Amino acid sequence: MMNMSVDNLMLKKIIATVVICVIAFSPDILSLQTVNAQAPAAYPLTDKQKDTVNQLIDDAMVGRQAYEILESLTTQIGPRLAGSEAEARARDWGVEKLKSLGFKNVRIEPFELPYWERVVEEASIVTPFSQKLEITALGNSVATPSKGIEAEIVRFETLSDLIEAPLDGFEDKIIFVDEVMTRTQDGSGYGWAVAKRSGAANEAGRRNALAAIIRSVGTDRDRRSPHTGNMRYEDGVKRVPIGALSNPDADQLTRALRYARELKTAPVKLRLRIEVTTKEKTSSGNVIGEIPGKTDEVIVVGGHLDSWDLGTGAIDDGAGVAITTAAAHLVGQLRGKPQRTIRVVMWGSEEVGLLGASAYAKAHQDELDKHILAFESDFGAGKIWQLQTRFGAKALGKAATMARMLRRIGVGPGANNARGGPDVQALRSAGVPVLTAQQNGWDYFDLHHTPEDTLDKVDPADLAQNVATYAALIYMASEMDGDFRE
Amino acid sequence: MMNMSVDNLMLKKIIATVVICVIAFSPDILSLQTVNAQAPAAYPLTDKQKDTVNQLIDDAMVGRQAYEILESLTTQIGPRLAGSEAEARARDWGVEKLKSLGFKNVRIEPFELPYWERVVEEASIVTPFSQKLEITALGNSVATPSKGIEAEIVRFETLSDLIEAPLDGFEDKIIFVDEVMTRTQDGSGYGWAVAKRSGAANEAGRRNALAAIIRSVGTDRDRRSPHTGNMRYEDGVKRVPIGALSNPDADQLTRALRYARELKTAPVKLRLRIEVTTKEKTSSGNVIGEIPGKTDEVIVVGGHLDSWDLGTGAIDDGAGVAITTAAAHLVGQLRGKPQRTIRVVMWGSEEVGLLGASAYAKAHQDELDKHILAFESDFGAGKIWQLQTRFGAKALGKAATMARMLRRIGVGPGANNARGGPDVQALRSAGVPVLTAQQNGWDYFDLHHTPEDTLDKVDPADLAQNVATYAALIYMASEMDGDFRE
């Protein structure tokens, strides 16, 4: 007859054996961080709390509320460029939505910002072939002269190649950075690829070129939808207009350059015209609603309300607004107040520099120590596959319990280096613990910042799995004893 | 007029600015390792070497040779269980294939191993409902009594739950570990999920249970194809038979348990029958062919020749054999000898414990210091998206150049902690530098170790991109001055 319980030494032996077996007989792709014999003891939820988590998950998985919120936002408001009149209408929509769902203390916290808007964006190959190209101006780009420019194209395979190129010889040229982006589940290919969005313009300006164009920062190959996105000029460098070609158009231009070289034709020339409107000052704001808790501690969740202007902002980031609002609402429907206040923030003007995030951090600086946890949904509507946290060492047992409760809907454990989402960066920097419910971003950069960012791309079942995950996390974060800082 | 060249300080400023822009205006999912201002200077390939790399890539991208090799192996040999007569036929096939492609020093390096083979595997729910279930025995499982067993099922949501359970009360039970696996691009969900393959049997044995069954270690949801795979019994623990249900059958069993609980029926009983054949000794071997170089330095590439018996071993690992053979052949077609010998190894008996890898490391222990680099393709046939290396610090410029040359076919830079593939583990442990051309494993664990691992799952275009990547890497590794160790 064996012992009634597994003692610690035996448990360690068991785990060590499992680890050895895993290492010995598996493909060589183990993330060993997920097989950790030193994992902290899981936080012990009560049976009642476990039942509540499971009920929230079950309800959310068959719920349609997030989809209905997203449908309403993307249809009744549509695109909502930072600082635009449409973004103002979206704020009113947000206030109405939160009030109708029973949130309390619903309000807009306003702030100001400069305004940029596209007016005209056109590009064509004019010699030695003739082809209209699909292009979009990057946010913050200056305009070309009103009649446009016409100039020879110089192509660079990567931004690194351009950085290494000489500084002269480009005075009458348009510089083209053709670097491709790698498709990844976690979006990490973006980090490398997006550098050209500002980098191409600044390197072109440094070389006194006429303009810059880039292959879109996106992973799609067969849709003529260019990807916009913000860029920033370096101080003291000539500001040249910059636009992004759709990926098929970048392919077309690259082929034209190859034929011109092989056939020894006249050089490939592009005609480019960009017009923009700017204002020094316009207004934006964060929309906030709460489920008041028993204490003055706050959990912040949300998505950003603004979007780029080309699509309807369904995956970026209507989905995040819808997921977090629906999830908080589900938790709010439970009997009794939550332990902590659940604060939904629909962040304003994220796309142009995380301006809502800065305004919030400033406005709430005196209560940041009461911010127990902050997280944002801003990576589309794909299924959540991993829980990443950034908790103090003593709170890692809470992370383990959260991940284990989510296992049955496909969420695995992740590392303790989460970033939490762009709009909670400022809170994270101020010491607020964050987590990331990491979504599958495999297709995200096919659509990101393009006209194709529309409701049809959202799978209602995946969206429901997101709501289930957020509802479970919000509830557990509200009810777990002690904080996540230490 | 500006300076002719970018000086170091300016370059650092540029990169710093790019990094700041990236951080400020991007979704919060950056892998900062890929935007590294401290990156080493890229290794300078000559223009002729660059042209050769690009030509190899262009040729491989339109080539069909890997597909033809894979078609031949999976059709003329089919499944090739470690130590079986079929694996012996596969070795003869390998020798013929390498000779016909002009490889030199073609040979088999034999070794011995114990043998295990499935004979019967059957499971059914018998009360309170009646349902035949799709099950497969795990490699190395003992048999049930020949008439099978019939017993009550006790389900655990995760292996952790089973480990935490008491040690008694399971004497007349079958233990069912239902833990789900998370789908990931890099296969990291496997590390967690596979622990139950040995763990469920050992925990069941420790509790004196009659048998164990698990939900298949796989990410598919709607195919009744169970996933096999090797397991190992712990010394001193009762050996109980263990099988894996297909994911739909695990769902079915879980639902049956729920209805039984809700309707208060008789307990759910399972009938389980597993028969196996074992032999103490059989033979296997590694098949080796070379493209002799100008020096006695060696680059080892390959895939493993054995497969599980349920499918035809197309993605695991016929693809790896085909990719590396075709790529080495392409490099061998270049004018003149390579600097280093390119050694293709078709590894034997990987699935049952990396036995070919051990045999090779032992047989070649005296020339391991001449092994310049080793890598294996053993993660299916998906597109390669990242180059990971494990090079010495001084060789990181070589990694940077390799990654940059592969950028145009979608391969991004990765970290310097590569594992290199299961069959080069022993070489890596002995200090041989390795790299991993990381494939997209999104769908890999839908098929892995199931009857569905067949040729139709392989996309010829993705396979060609693999060959292009391997050919470029083999060529660059052969021609770059200095080694990868320091």
Boltz contact constraints between the chains, C-beta under 6 A:
constraints:
  - contact:
      token1: [A, 2]
      token2: [B, 167]
      max_distance: 6.0
  - contact:
      token1: [A, 3]
      token2: [B, 167]
      max_distance: 6.0
  - contact:
      token1: [A, 4]
      token2: [B, 166]
      max_distance: 6.0
  - contact:
      token1: [A, 17]
      token2: [B, 234]
      max_distance: 6.0
  - contact:
      token1: [A, 18]
      token2: [B, 195]
      max_distance: 6.0
  - contact:
      token1: [A, 18]
      token2: [B, 199]
      max_distance: 6.0
  - contact:
      token1: [A, 21]
      token2: [B, 198]
      max_distance: 6.0
  - contact:
      token1: [A, 21]
      token2: [B, 232]
      max_distance: 6.0
  - contact:
      token1: [A, 22]
      token2: [B, 194]
      max_distance: 6.0
  - contact:
      token1: [A, 22]
      token2: [B, 195]
      max_distance: 6.0
  - contact:
      token1: [A, 25]
      token2: [B, 230]
      max_distance: 6.0
  - contact:
      token1: [A, 26]
      token2: [B, 194]
      max_distance: 6.0
  - contact:
      token1: [A, 27]
      token2: [B, 379]
      max_distance: 6.0
  - contact:
      token1: [A, 28]
      token2: [B, 419]
      max_distance: 6.0
  - contact:
      token1: [A, 28]
      token2: [B, 421]
      max_distance: 6.0
  - contact:
      token1: [A, 28]
      token2: [B, 422]
      max_distance: 6.0
  - contact:
      token1: [A, 29]
      token2: [B, 187]
      max_distance: 6.0
  - contact:
      token1: [A, 30]
      token2: [B, 191]
      max_distance: 6.0
  - contact:
      token1: [A, 31]
      token2: [B, 188]
      max_distance: 6.0
  - contact:
      token1: [A, 31]
      token2: [B, 191]
      max_distance: 6.0
  - contact:
      token1: [A, 34]
      token2: [B, 191]
      max_distance: 6.0
  - contact:
      token1: [A, 34]
      token2: [B, 192]
      max_distance: 6.0
  - contact:
      token1: [A, 35]
      token2: [B, 191]
      max_distance: 6.0
  - contact:
      token1: [A, 167]
      token2: [B, 2]
      max_distance: 6.0
  - contact:
      token1: [A, 167]
      token2: [B, 3]
      max_distance: 6.0
  - contact:
      token1: [A, 182]
      token2: [B, 385]
      max_distance: 6.0
  - contact:
      token1: [A, 182]
      token2: [B, 410]
      max_distance: 6.0
  - contact:
      token1: [A, 182]
      token2: [B, 412]
      max_distance: 6.0
  - contact:
      token1: [A, 185]
      token2: [B, 185]
      max_distance: 6.0
  - contact:
      token1: [A, 187]
      token2: [B, 29]
      max_distance: 6.0
  - contact:
      token1: [A, 188]
      token2: [B, 31]
      max_distance: 6.0
  - contact:
      token1: [A, 189]
      token2: [B, 412]
      max_distance: 6.0
  - contact:
      token1: [A, 191]
      token2: [B, 30]
      max_distance: 6.0
  - contact:
      token1: [A, 191]
      token2: [B, 31]
      max_distance: 6.0
  - contact:
      token1: [A, 191]
      token2: [B, 34]
      max_distance: 6.0
  - contact:
      token1: [A, 191]
      token2: [B, 35]
      max_distance: 6.0
  - contact:
      token1: [A, 192]
      token2: [B, 34]
      max_distance: 6.0
  - contact:
      token1: [A, 194]
      token2: [B, 22]
      max_distance: 6.0
  - contact:
      token1: [A, 194]
      token2: [B, 26]
      max_distance: 6.0
  - contact:
      token1: [A, 195]
      token2: [B, 18]
      max_distance: 6.0
  - contact:
      token1: [A, 195]
      token2: [B, 22]
      max_distance: 6.0
  - contact:
      token1: [A, 198]
      token2: [B, 21]
      max_distance: 6.0
  - contact:
      token1: [A, 199]
      token2: [B, 18]
      max_distance: 6.0
  - contact:
      token1: [A, 230]
      token2: [B, 25]
      max_distance: 6.0
  - contact:
      token1: [A, 232]
      token2: [B, 21]
      max_distance: 6.0
  - contact:
      token1: [A, 234]
      token2: [B, 17]
      max_distance: 6.0
  - contact:
      token1: [A, 379]
      token2: [B, 27]
      max_distance: 6.0
  - contact:
      token1: [A, 385]
      token2: [B, 182]
      max_distance: 6.0
  - contact:
      token1: [A, 410]
      token2: [B, 182]
      max_distance: 6.0
  - contact:
      token1: [A, 412]
      token2: [B, 182]
      max_distance: 6.0
  - contact:
      token1: [A, 412]
      token2: [B, 189]
      max_distance: 6.0
  - contact:
      token1: [A, 419]
      token2: [B, 28]
      max_distance: 6.0
  - contact:
      token1: [A, 421]
      token2: [B, 28]
      max_distance: 6.0
  - contact:
      token1: [A, 422]
      token2: [B, 28]
      max_distance: 6.0
